[in-house]
Amino acid sequence: MAIRAKVKRRTPRRRTVVVAAHKQAKRGSTRAGSNHKAKLAPELKPASAGASTFNRALRYLGSLTDYERLRIVRYTSQNFDLERMRTLLKKLGNPQEHFKSVHVAGTKGKGSTCAMVAAMLQACGYKVGLYTSPHLVDIRERIQINGVMIPTADFARLVRMVEPIVARVKPTPTYFDVLTAIALKYFAEQGVQIAVIETGLGGRLDSTNVIKPEVTAITSISKDHMAQLGNTLGKIATEKGGIFKHNIPALSVMQDPEAEAALKACAEKAGAPLEIVGKQIEFSYRFESSRMLGPHNRVCLTTANTKFEHLAVPLVGEHQAINCGLALSIIDKLKGRGFVINDMKAMEGLNKLQMPGRMEQIATNPRVIVDGAHNAARIDAFMRAIGQHVPYDSMVLIFGCCADKDVTGMLEKITGGADKVIFTAVDNIRTSNPAELAAQYTELYGKMAQVAGSLDEALAIANRAVSKEDLICITGSFYLVGEAKKYFAAKQAAAAEKLALQQV
């Protein structure tokens, strides 16, 4: 049954205003293929007895090749070497064999889908590991059990454990290899019953593609990481579909016909039974508004074992309704694999879910909303979600992205909601030059834009331009969103300290 979407979109009243612009901060250059040490935020340095060992662990990880922060990455089996990953895990006792797992790939919605699945399983009494990327503020966000980040002491201990092993593995494991190995080892040590694992880049050659999952799932596929995965949806889908396993249930949301055909070919080659949510699995969603929940989406999903009717989606946006349908389908397949799941408890777990960095309001005066939309499809979903769920007069958009993205596509989508645009750089060597972004934006759409040398400067420009009914949105990269969250957390902490001193 095809997906039915009944959506009433609210068109906010907007004023025509001149756009913002901004100059790129000075950043060091990194040669292609060389290591890049990530800057460590102050928030990642806990003031505790174990702070020095934790910070040492961060420094060690920063010394490893980090493809998330390199400007040019050659997508080859040498750089993304699964045998290297298998060797590393073998020396750690093959921890991935000590618990069951779910494996999720895709372009957008992976993190949200994984979080929904983990929340439902936890509510049903399972001890659930969750491995996602990237992180926003604290690296430990990537490794969680039942919603609790790995303790700093355990993180530091596992880095110390793996460090001498890494030294003996050739070619040397990467930053993401080591983080993945640490996550799997931690989950095994703590006796998780199931882990929900999000892929990093692609799927076929991804470090996580060494697990033997109970279910594999593919979220929406769009153009992203094209330099590595290919410049067509079919090529990108083929890389994502590389996680399919023989006789293991495979799921996908409805895709572009080219991507769907590629996924079907991958499933046939792997011998994996593939079902598409909205086709082989009956699924529908609708947008509505109520006094209790306000604007929100509701979904219905029916299978032989499961029936969810008019279930409220906990996360905002039409795209999250589709992600929710995939998460519910994963839960349904786990039932068929022997997991005891109570639908009512699963719904309770889903209702409690909150996702940082996804349509998250982090300030109130003026209102500031952040979203880690990092490709054209995500930007489009973000703009539409804002239009549906957030009343406002005028939107000031602070935008920064990495140069390896579909920049032209992203710029096109921000025109759908932004009245003013301020371009800035992201804290990553792959950052796009904000002055070039502004020039391209003006050339393509005839709209003025401003450039800011830092997020602080961009926020200062935005604050001068907004009134009470206006909205500031920050998007384009998880790195930029993480920086914004740290900025406002520090600001709130300083205000609280000042208030405490005044009351003394």
C-alpha positions in Angstrom: 0.0 0.0 0.0 1.4 3.3 -1.0 2.1 6.0 1.6 -0.7 8.5 2.0 0.3 11.9 3.2 -2.4 14.4 4.2 -0.7 17.6 5.0 -2.0 21.1 5.6 0.9 23.4 5.4 0.8 26.7 7.2 2.3 29.6 5.2 3.9 31.9 7.7 3.7 35.7 7.2 7.1 36.9 6.2 8.8 40.3 5.5 11.2 40.9 2.6 14.6 41.7 4.1 18.2 42.0 3.0 20.2 38.9 3.8 23.1 38.3 6.0 26.8 37.7 5.0 30.1 36.6 6.6 33.7 36.1 6.3 35.6 32.9 6.9 37.6 32.4 10.0 41.3 31.7 9.6 41.8 27.9 9.5 44.9 25.8 9.0 45.1 23.6 5.9 45.4 19.9 5.9 46.9 17.9 3.0 44.7 15.2 1.5 45.3 11.9 3.2 47.1 13.4 6.3 45.8 13.1 9.8 43.6 15.9 11.2 43.4 16.5 14.9 39.9 17.6 16.0 39.7 20.6 18.3 38.4 19.5 21.7 35.7 21.6 23.2 36.1 22.6 26.9 32.9 20.7 27.6 34.7 17.5 26.8 37.2 17.9 29.6 35.5 16.8 32.8 36.7 18.3 36.0 37.1 15.0 37.8 39.8 12.7 39.0 39.7 10.9 35.7 39.9 14.0 33.6 43.5 13.6 32.7 43.1 10.0 31.5 39.9 11.0 29.6 41.7 13.9 27.9 44.6 11.7 27.1 42.1 9.3 25.4 40.8 12.2 23.4 44.3 13.3 22.3 45.1 9.7 21.2 41.9 9.5 19.1 42.7 12.9 17.6 46.0 11.5 16.4 44.3 8.9 14.3 43.2 9.4 10.7 39.7 10.9 10.9 37.8 10.8 7.6 35.0 12.9 9.2 37.5 15.8 9.2 39.6 15.3 6.1 38.9 17.5 3.1 39.6 14.8 0.5 38.9 11.1 1.2 39.5 8.4 -1.4 36.7 5.8 -1.0 38.7 2.6 -1.5 38.9 -0.7 0.2 42.3 0.3 1.4 41.1 3.4 3.3 37.9 1.6 4.3 39.3 -1.8 5.1 36.9 -4.3 6.7 39.6 -6.8 7.2 41.5 -4.3 9.3 38.3 -3.9 11.4 37.8 -7.6 11.7 41.5 -8.1 12.8 41.0 -5.3 15.5 37.8 -6.9 16.8 39.4 -10.4 16.8 42.1 -9.1 19.1 39.4 -7.7 21.3 37.6 -11.1 21.6 35.1 -10.4 18.8 32.7 -8.5 21.1 30.1 -8.1 18.3 29.3 -11.8 18.6 28.1 -11.4 22.2 24.9 -9.5 21.6 22.2 -9.2 18.9 22.0 -6.1 16.8 20.1 -3.9 14.3 21.9 -2.2 11.4 20.7 1.0 9.9 22.1 2.8 6.8 20.8 5.7 4.6 21.4 9.3 3.8 19.0 11.1 6.2 17.1 9.9 9.2 19.5 7.1 10.4 20.1 8.7 13.8 16.4 9.4 14.4 15.4 5.9 13.3 18.0 4.3 15.5 16.9 6.4 18.5 13.3 5.4 18.0 14.1 1.7 17.8 16.3 1.9 20.9 13.6 3.8 22.9 11.0 1.2 22.1 13.2 -1.7 22.9 14.3 -0.2 26.2 10.7 0.5 27.2 10.0 -3.2 26.6 12.6 -4.1 29.2 15.7 -4.8 27.1 19.2 -3.6 27.8 19.9 -1.6 24.6 23.1 -0.3 23.2 23.0 2.6 20.8 25.9 3.6 18.5 25.4 6.7 16.4 27.5 9.5 14.8 28.5 12.2 14.7 28.3 13.7 18.2 27.2 17.3 18.9 29.0 18.3 22.1 30.5 15.2 23.8 32.1 12.3 22.0 30.4 9.9 24.5 27.0 10.8 22.9 28.0 8.2 20.3 28.0 5.3 22.7 25.0 4.8 25.0 23.2 2.1 26.9 19.6 2.7 27.8 20.0 6.4 27.1 23.1 6.8 29.3 26.4 7.8 27.8 29.4 5.7 28.4 31.2 6.9 31.6 34.4 8.9 31.1 36.3 6.3 33.1 35.1 3.4 30.9 35.8 5.4 27.8 39.4 6.2 28.9 39.9 2.6 30.0 38.8 1.1 26.7 41.0 3.6 24.7 44.0 2.4 26.8 43.0 -1.2 26.2 42.8 -0.8 22.4 45.8 1.5 21.9 48.5 -1.2 21.9 46.3 -3.4 19.8 45.9 -0.7 17.2 49.6 -0.3 17.1 50.0 -3.9 15.9 47.2 -3.8 13.2 48.3 -2.8 9.7 47.1 -0.7 8.0 46.5 1.4 11.2 42.8 1.5 12.2 41.1 4.9 11.8 39.4 7.2 14.3 36.0 5.7 13.3 37.3 2.1 13.4 38.6 2.6 17.0 35.4 4.3 18.2 33.3 1.5 16.7 35.5 -1.2 18.3 35.2 0.6 21.7 31.5 0.8 21.4 31.1 -2.9 20.5 33.5 -3.9 23.3 31.6 -1.8 25.8 28.3 -3.2 24.8 29.7 -6.8 25.2 31.2 -6.0 28.6 28.0 -4.5 29.9 25.8 -7.4 28.7 23.5 -5.5 26.3 20.9 -7.7 24.8 20.6 -5.8 21.6 22.5 -2.9 20.0 21.2 -0.5 17.5 24.0 0.4 15.2 24.1 3.3 12.7 26.5 3.2 9.8 29.0 6.1 9.3 29.8 6.6 5.6 28.0 4.5 3.1 27.5 0.9 4.3 29.3 -1.7 2.2 32.8 -0.6 3.4 31.7 1.0 6.7 33.5 -0.1 9.9 30.1 -1.2 11.3 29.5 -3.7 8.5 31.2 -6.5 10.5 28.1 -7.2 12.7 25.6 -10.0 12.1 22.3 -8.2 12.6 18.8 -9.4 13.2 17.4 -6.8 10.8 18.9 -4.3 8.3 17.2 -1.1 7.3 17.8 1.7 4.9 16.4 5.2 5.5 15.8 7.8 2.8 18.5 8.0 0.2 19.5 11.3 -1.4 22.7 12.9 -2.8 25.4 13.2 -0.2 29.1 12.2 0.0 28.9 12.0 -3.8 32.7 12.1 -4.1 32.9 8.9 -2.2 29.7 7.0 -2.9 28.9 8.1 -6.4 27.1 10.9 -8.3 23.8 9.0 -8.9 21.2 7.8 -6.5 21.7 4.3 -7.9 25.4 4.2 -7.0 24.7 5.7 -3.5 22.0 3.2 -2.9 24.3 0.3 -3.9 26.8 1.4 -1.2 24.0 1.7 1.4 22.5 -1.7 0.4 25.9 -3.3 1.1 24.7 -3.9 4.6 22.1 -6.5 3.5 22.9 -10.0 4.7 21.8 -13.5 3.5 18.4 -14.5 5.0 18.3 -11.4 7.2 15.2 -9.3 6.9 15.9 -6.1 5.0 13.7 -3.0 5.1 13.6 0.3 3.3 11.4 3.4 3.1 10.0 4.4 -0.2 12.8 5.7 -2.4 13.4 7.3 -5.8 12.8 4.6 -8.5 16.6 4.5 -9.3 17.5 4.0 -5.7 14.8 1.4 -5.1 16.0 -0.6 -8.1 19.6 -0.6 -6.8 18.4 -1.7 -3.3 16.4 -4.5 -4.9 19.5 -5.6 -6.8 21.6 -5.6 -3.6 19.0 -7.6 -1.8 18.8 -10.2 -4.5 22.6 -10.5 -4.7 22.8 -10.9 -0.9 19.8 -13.2 -0.7 18.1 -10.9 1.7 14.3 -10.6 1.8 13.6 -6.9 1.2 10.3 -5.2 2.1 9.5 -1.5 1.5 7.5 0.4 4.1 4.5 1.8 2.2 4.5 -1.0 -0.3 4.9 -4.6 1.0 4.2 -3.2 4.5 1.0 -1.2 4.9 1.8 2.3 6.2 0.3 5.7 6.2 0.7 9.0 7.9 -1.1 12.3 8.3 -0.5 15.8 9.7 -2.9 17.2 12.3 -3.1 19.6 15.2 -4.7 19.1 18.6 -5.0 21.1 21.8 -2.8 18.6 23.7 0.0 18.0 21.2 -0.3 21.0 18.9 0.8 20.4 15.2 2.1 16.8 14.8 2.1 13.7 12.6 0.3 10.4 13.2 1.2 7.1 11.6 -0.6 3.8 11.0 1.3 0.6 10.4 -0.2 -2.9 9.9 1.5 -6.3 9.5 0.5 -9.9 10.5 2.1 -9.4 13.9 1.7 -5.7 14.5 -1.0 -3.0 14.4 -0.1 0.6 15.3 -3.1 2.9 14.7 -2.9 6.7 14.8 0.4 6.7 16.7 1.7 10.2 17.4 5.2 10.7 16.1 7.4 12.2 18.9 9.7 14.1 16.5 8.7 17.0 14.4 8.4 16.9 10.6 6.9 14.8 7.8 10.3 13.1 7.4 10.2 11.9 11.0 6.8 10.2 10.3 8.5 8.2 7.5 11.4 7.4 9.9 8.9 6.3 12.5 7.3 3.9 10.0 10.7 2.3 9.4 11.4 2.1 13.1 8.0 0.4 13.8 8.8 -2.0 10.9 12.1 -2.9 12.5 10.3 -3.6 15.8 7.9 -5.8 13.9 10.7 -7.8 12.3 12.4 -8.3 15.7 9.2 -9.9 16.9 9.5 -12.4 14.1 13.1 -13.0 15.3 12.0 -14.0 18.8 12.0 -10.7 20.6 9.1 -10.3 23.1 7.7 -6.8 22.5 4.6 -5.3 24.0 3.2 -2.8 21.6 1.8 -0.5 24.3 5.1 -0.3 26.1 6.9 0.3 22.9 4.5 3.2 22.2 5.2 4.6 25.7 8.9 4.5 25.0 8.5 6.2 21.7 6.4 9.0 23.2 9.2 9.9 25.7 11.9 10.2 23.0 13.7 13.5 22.5 16.5 14.1 19.9 19.1 16.8 20.4 20.0 18.7 17.3 16.9 17.8 15.4 14.4 20.7 15.3 15.6 21.6 18.7 14.9 25.0 20.3 17.9 26.1 22.3 17.0 29.7 23.2 13.8 31.6 23.7 14.6 35.3 23.5 14.9 35.4 20.6 13.9 31.9 19.6 16.7 29.9 18.2 16.1 26.5 16.6 18.9 24.2 15.4 18.8 21.2 13.1 21.7 19.1 11.8 20.4 19.1 8.2 23.5 18.4 6.1 22.2 17.7 2.6 19.5 19.2 0.3 16.8 16.7 1.2 17.3 17.3 4.9 17.3 21.1 4.4 14.0 20.8 2.5 12.5 18.7 5.3 13.7 21.2 7.9 12.2 24.1 6.0 8.9 22.4 5.6 8.8 21.2 9.2 9.4 24.8 10.4 6.5 26.0 8.1 4.2 23.3 9.6 5.0 23.5 13.2 6.5 26.9 14.1 4.6 30.2 13.8 6.9 33.1 13.0 7.1 36.5 11.2 10.5 36.4 9.6 13.3 33.8 9.6 17.0 34.6 9.9 19.0 31.5 8.8 22.6 31.0 9.9 24.1 28.4 7.5 27.4 26.6 7.2 28.2 23.4 5.5 31.1 21.1 4.4 32.5 21.5 0.9 31.9 17.9 -0.1 28.1 18.3 0.1 25.6 19.1 -2.6 26.1 22.8 -1.9 24.0 24.0 -4.8 21.1 21.8 -3.8 21.3 23.0 -0.2 21.3 26.6 -1.3 18.2 26.0 -3.4 16.3 24.6 -0.4 17.1 27.4 2.0 15.4 29.8 -0.3 12.1 28.1 0.6 12.0 29.5 4.1 14.8 31.9 4.9 14.1 35.7 4.7 17.7 36.6 5.6 20.8 34.4 5.4 24.1 34.6 7.2 26.8 32.3 5.9 29.5 31.1 8.3 32.2 28.4 8.4 31.9 25.1 10.3 34.5 23.8 12.7 35.9 21.3 10.2 38.7 21.3 7.7 36.2 20.5 5.0 34.2 23.7 5.6 32.9 25.6 2.6 34.2 29.1 2.3 31.2 31.3 3.6 32.1 34.2 1.3 32.0 31.9 -1.7 28.6 30.5 -0.5 27.2 34.0 -0.2 28.5 34.9 -3.7 27.0 31.7 -5.2 23.7 32.3 -3.4 23.4 35.8 -4.7 24.4 34.7 -8.2 21.9 31.9 -8.3 18.9 33.5 -6.6 19.5 37.2 -6.8 19.3 37.5 -3.0 21.7 39.4 -0.8 23.5 37.5 1.9 25.9 38.4 4.7 29.1 36.7 5.8 30.2 36.3 9.4 33.7 35.2 10.6 32.3 33.1 13.4 29.1 31.8 14.9 29.3 34.5 17.6 29.5 37.1 14.9 26.6 35.5 13.0 24.4 35.4 16.1 25.3 39.1 16.8 24.1 40.0 13.3 21.0 37.9 13.6 20.1 39.3 17.0 20.2 42.9 15.6 17.9 41.8 12.8 15.1 40.0 14.7 12.0 41.1 16.6 10.0 39.2 19.2 8.0 37.2 16.6 11.0 36.3 14.4 13.0 33.2 14.4 16.7 32.3 14.1 17.5 29.0 12.6 21.0 27.4 12.6 21.6 24.5 10.1 23.7 23.0 7.4 26.0 20.8 9.5 26.0 18.8 12.8 29.4 20.5 13.5 27.7 24.0 13.4 24.8 22.7 15.5 27.2 21.3 18.1 29.0 24.6 18.2 25.7 26.5 18.7 24.6 24.1 21.6 28.0 24.7 23.3 27.7 28.5 22.8 24.2 28.7 24.4 25.0 26.2 27.2 28.0 28.4 28.1 25.9 31.5 27.9 23.2 30.0 30.2 25.9 28.8 32.7 27.4 32.3 32.8 24.0 33.9 33.4 23.2 31.4 36.2 26.6 32.1 37.8 26.0 35.8 37.7 22.6 35.4 39.3 24.0 33.2 42.0 26.7 35.8 42.8 24.1 38.6 43.0 22.1 36.6 45.5 25.1 36.0 47.8 
